[in-house]
Amino acid sequence: MNEFVRQSATHSRSKAPVSGRINARLSRPLAEFVSRMVGETGLYETPSEYIRDLIRRDMERREGQFLQDTILTGYRDLAAGRIFESSGDFKADMAVLDQKETNGWQ
C-alpha cells in the first residue's frame, strides 16, 4: 500500500488552523522501520516523537537550503558586478535596484 497522509476529519472540513493531529498509513516496510526506531531498542520513545523529529529536521534542512541559495545568489551578483552603494533608504534602494535590472545593470 502506498503511503498517504490524511489530516484529521475535523481539520479537513473547516478552515480552522491545523488541529495538530495527522493520521498516516504506512506500507509494511515503512511501518517496520518506524517500529525499529521506537521503543526500548530504538532512538525514540514513540512513533509520534520520531515523526515530529523528522518534520523538524526537514524544516531545518529546507530553511538552510533557502539561506544557502540566497547567499549563492548574492555571490553571483557580486561576481557579475551587479552591485550598488546603498543610500540607507530601503525604498529608494529598491527603486535603484529595479532601474538597474530594467536597464541590464548598465
Phi and psi in degrees as GROMACS dihedral restraints (atoms count N, CA, C in turn):
[ dihedral_restraints ]
;  ai    aj    ak    al  type     phi  dphi    fc
    3     4     5     6     1   -71.9    20    10
    4     5     6     7     1   150.4    20    10
    6     7     8     9     1   -75.1    20    10
    7     8     9    10     1   138.9    20    10
    9    10    11    12     1  -147.1    20    10
   10    11    12    13     1   154.2    20    10
   12    13    14    15     1  -117.0    20    10
   13    14    15    16     1   132.4    20    10
   15    16    17    18     1  -127.8    20    10
   16    17    18    19     1   124.6    20    10
   18    19    20    21     1   -72.8    20    10
   19    20    21    22     1   161.2    20    10
   21    22    23    24     1   -58.2    20    10
   22    23    24    25     1   149.7    20    10
   24    25    26    27     1   -58.0    20    10
   25    26    27    28     1   -35.2    20    10
   27    28    29    30     1   -60.5    20    10
   28    29    30    31     1   -45.3    20    10
   30    31    32    33     1   -69.9    20    10
   31    32    33    34     1   -41.4    20    10
   33    34    35    36     1   -67.4    20    10
   34    35    36    37     1   -21.0    20    10
   36    37    38    39     1   -93.2    20    10
   37    38    39    40     1   -13.3    20    10
   39    40    41    42     1  -120.6    20    10
   40    41    42    43     1   170.2    20    10
   42    43    44    45     1  -102.8    20    10
   43    44    45    46     1    16.9    20    10
   45    46    47    48     1   -70.5    20    10
   46    47    48    49     1   161.1    20    10
   48    49    50    51     1   -57.2    20    10
   49    50    51    52     1   159.6    20    10
   51    52    53    54     1   -51.4    20    10
   52    53    54    55     1   134.2    20    10
   54    55    56    57     1   -73.7    20    10
   55    56    57    58     1   -13.2    20    10
   57    58    59    60     1    91.1    20    10
   58    59    60    61     1     2.9    20    10
   60    61    62    63     1  -121.8    20    10
   61    62    63    64     1   129.8    20    10
   63    64    65    66     1  -130.6    20    10
   64    65    66    67     1   133.2    20    10
   66    67    68    69     1  -104.3    20    10
   67    68    69    70     1   137.5    20    10
   69    70    71    72     1  -132.8    20    10
   70    71    72    73     1   138.3    20    10
   72    73    74    75     1  -105.0    20    10
   73    74    75    76     1   130.2    20    10
   75    76    77    78     1  -117.0    20    10
   76    77    78    79     1   148.4    20    10
   78    79    80    81     1   -66.0    20    10
   79    80    81    82     1   162.5    20    10
   81    82    83    84     1   -56.1    20    10
   82    83    84    85     1   -47.6    20    10
   84    85    86    87     1   -60.4    20    10
   85    86    87    88     1   -39.1    20    10
   87    88    89    90     1   -67.4    20    10
   88    89    90    91     1   -43.4    20    10
   90    91    92    93     1   -61.7    20    10
   91    92    93    94     1   -40.4    20    10
   93    94    95    96     1   -65.5    20    10
   94    95    96    97     1   -38.7    20    10
   96    97    98    99     1   -63.6    20    10
   97    98    99   100     1   -46.7    20    10
   99   100   101   102     1   -58.9    20    10
  100   101   102   103     1   -42.3    20    10
  102   103   104   105     1   -59.1    20    10
  103   104   105   106     1   -37.5    20    10
  105   106   107   108     1   -70.5    20    10
  106   107   108   109     1   -25.4    20    10
  108   109   110   111     1   -83.0    20    10
  109   110   111   112     1   -13.6    20    10
  111   112   113   114     1  -119.7    20    10
  112   113   114   115     1   164.1    20    10
  114   115   116   117     1    93.0    20    10
  115   116   117   118     1  -164.2    20    10
  117   118   119   120     1   -61.4    20    10
  118   119   120   121     1   -35.2    20    10
  120   121   122   123     1   -95.7    20    10
  121   122   123   124     1    -5.8    20    10
  123   124   125   126     1   -98.9    20    10
  124   125   126   127     1  -177.9    20    10
  126   127   128   129     1   -88.0    20    10
  127   128   129   130     1   -16.5    20    10
  129   130   131   132     1  -123.2    20    10
  130   131   132   133     1   152.6    20    10
  132   133   134   135     1   -79.8    20    10
  133   134   135   136     1   -33.9    20    10
  135   136   137   138     1  -137.6    20    10
  136   137   138   139     1   158.2    20    10
  138   139   140   141     1   -59.5    20    10
  139   140   141   142     1   -36.7    20    10
  141   142   143   144     1   -61.6    20    10
  142   143   144   145     1   -41.6    20    10
  144   145   146   147     1   -61.6    20    10
  145   146   147   148     1   -42.3    20    10
  147   148   149   150     1   -62.9    20    10
  148   149   150   151     1   -47.0    20    10
  150   151   152   153     1   -63.5    20    10
  151   152   153   154     1   -43.2    20    10
  153   154   155   156     1   -59.5    20    10
  154   155   156   157     1   -41.7    20    10
  156   157   158   159     1   -64.3    20    10
  157   158   159   160     1   -41.5    20    10
  159   160   161   162     1   -60.4    20    10
  160   161   162   163     1   -43.2    20    10
  162   163   164   165     1   -65.1    20    10
  163   164   165   166     1   -44.5    20    10
  165   166   167   168     1   -60.0    20    10
  166   167   168   169     1   -44.2    20    10
  168   169   170   171     1   -63.3    20    10
  169   170   171   172     1   -40.1    20    10
  171   172   173   174     1   -64.4    20    10
  172   173   174   175     1   -41.6    20    10
  174   175   176   177     1   -61.3    20    10
  175   176   177   178     1   -46.3    20    10
  177   178   179   180     1   -61.8    20    10
  178   179   180   181     1   -41.7    20    10
  180   181   182   183     1   -63.3    20    10
  181   182   183   184     1   -44.4    20    10
  183   184   185   186     1   -66.7    20    10
  184   185   186   187     1   -41.7    20    10
  186   187   188   189     1   -63.5    20    10
  187   188   189   190     1   -41.1    20    10
  189   190   191   192     1   -63.4    20    10
  190   191   192   193     1   -39.2    20    10
  192   193   194   195     1   -65.5    20    10
  193   194   195   196     1   -40.1    20    10
  195   196   197   198     1   -61.2    20    10
  196   197   198   199     1   -45.9    20    10
  198   199   200   201     1   -63.8    20    10
  199   200   201   202     1   -42.0    20    10
  201   202   203   204     1   -62.0    20    10
  202   203   204   205     1   -43.8    20    10
  204   205   206   207     1   -63.4    20    10
  205   206   207   208     1   -39.5    20    10
  207   208   209   210     1   -66.0    20    10
  208   209   210   211     1   -43.1    20    10
  210   211   212   213     1   -64.5    20    10
  211   212   213   214     1   -42.9    20    10
  213   214   215   216     1   -61.5    20    10
  214   215   216   217     1   -40.4    20    10
  216   217   218   219     1   -60.7    20    10
  217   218   219   220     1   -41.8    20    10
  219   220   221   222     1   -62.4    20    10
  220   221   222   223     1   -43.4    20    10
  222   223   224   225     1   -62.6    20    10
  223   224   225   226     1   -41.0    20    10
  225   226   227   228     1   -65.0    20    10
  226   227   228   229     1   -41.4    20    10
  228   229   230   231     1   -61.0    20    10
  229   230   231   232     1   -44.0    20    10
  231   232   233   234     1   -61.4    20    10
  232   233   234   235     1   -47.0    20    10
  234   235   236   237     1   -63.0    20    10
  235   236   237   238     1   -32.0    20    10
  237   238   239   240     1   -87.2    20    10
  238   239   240   241     1     0.5    20    10
  240   241   242   243     1    80.3    20    10
  241   242   243   244     1    15.7    20    10
  243   244   245   246     1   -88.4    20    10
  244   245   246   247     1    72.0    20    10
  246   247   248   249     1  -135.7    20    10
  247   248   249   250     1   157.9    20    10
  249   250   251   252     1  -155.0    20    10
  250   251   252   253     1   158.2    20    10
  252   253   254   255     1   -79.8    20    10
  253   254   255   256     1   130.7    20    10
  255   256   257   258     1   -71.5    20    10
  256   257   258   259     1   142.6    20    10
  258   259   260   261     1   -86.1    20    10
  259   260   261   262     1   -12.7    20    10
  261   262   263   264     1    92.1    20    10
  262   263   264   265     1    -6.6    20    10
  264   265   266   267     1  -109.5    20    10
  265   266   267   268     1   110.8    20    10
  267   268   269   270     1   -56.7    20    10
  268   269   270   271     1   -47.1    20    10
  270   271   272   273     1   -62.8    20    10
  271   272   273   274     1   -41.9    20    10
  273   274   275   276     1   -64.9    20    10
  274   275   276   277     1   -41.3    20    10
  276   277   278   279     1   -63.8    20    10
  277   278   279   280     1   -38.1    20    10
  279   280   281   282     1   -66.9    20    10
  280   281   282   283     1   -34.5    20    10
  282   283   284   285     1   -66.0    20    10
  283   284   285   286     1   -42.1    20    10
  285   286   287   288     1   -62.9    20    10
  286   287   288   289     1   -44.6    20    10
  288   289   290   291     1   -59.6    20    10
  289   290   291   292     1   -46.0    20    10
  291   292   293   294     1   -59.8    20    10
  292   293   294   295     1   -43.6    20    10
  294   295   296   297     1   -63.7    20    10
  295   296   297   298     1   -44.3    20    10
  297   298   299   300     1   -64.9    20    10
  298   299   300   301     1   -40.8    20    10
  300   301   302   303     1   -66.5    20    10
  301   302   303   304     1   -38.7    20    10
  303   304   305   306     1   -63.2    20    10
  304   305   306   307     1   -37.9    20    10
  306   307   308   309     1   -92.1    20    10
  307   308   309   310     1    10.5    20    10
  309   310   311   312     1    68.2    20    10
  310   311   312   313     1    29.7    20    10
  312   313   314   315     1    60.7    20    10
  313   314   315   316     1    32.0    20    10
